[in-house]
């Protein structure tokens, strides 16, 4: 189930109120880096599984 347009707008507005507009880019950067590290870890795990077989 995917969130609708208005649901996304409401969540973004709540985040802006809670964290302030200045911290949103910082939070987005942190989430992007975390996502990249997670994907890197998944790829390394898959390589280890292939070597174990």
N, C-alpha and C positions, 0 to 999 in steps of 0.2 A: 504494500500500500504506500503510495507516494504522497507526500504532503502537497496540499494545494497552494496556489499562488498567495492567497490571503494568509494562510498559516505561516508561510515563510516570511512574509512581510511583518507579521505580528512578532515572530521570534526575533527577527533582526531589530525591530524597534525595542523590544525588551532588553536585548543584549546592549544596545546603544545606551539605554537609560542606566542599566546596571554598571557598565564598565566605562562609559564615556566614549565619545567619538575619537579621542586621541589614542585610546588603547586598542581599538578594533584592528587597525593594521598590524599591530604587534601580535595580537592574538592570532590573526590569520596566518602570519609568518610562522609562528610557533606550531600551529596545526599543520601547515604544509611541511615543515621539517619533520615533525613527528610521523606524518604519513609516509614520507620518503624513507625514513629509518625503518619503519614497520615493513614496507615493501622490500627493502634491502634484506632485512632479516628473513622474510619469507623465502626470497630467492636463495639465500645461503642455506636455509633449512632444506629446500628442495634438492640442492646440489649434494648435501650430506646424505640425504635419503637415497639418491641415485648411486652414490659411491658405496653405500652399505649393501646394496642389492647385488 
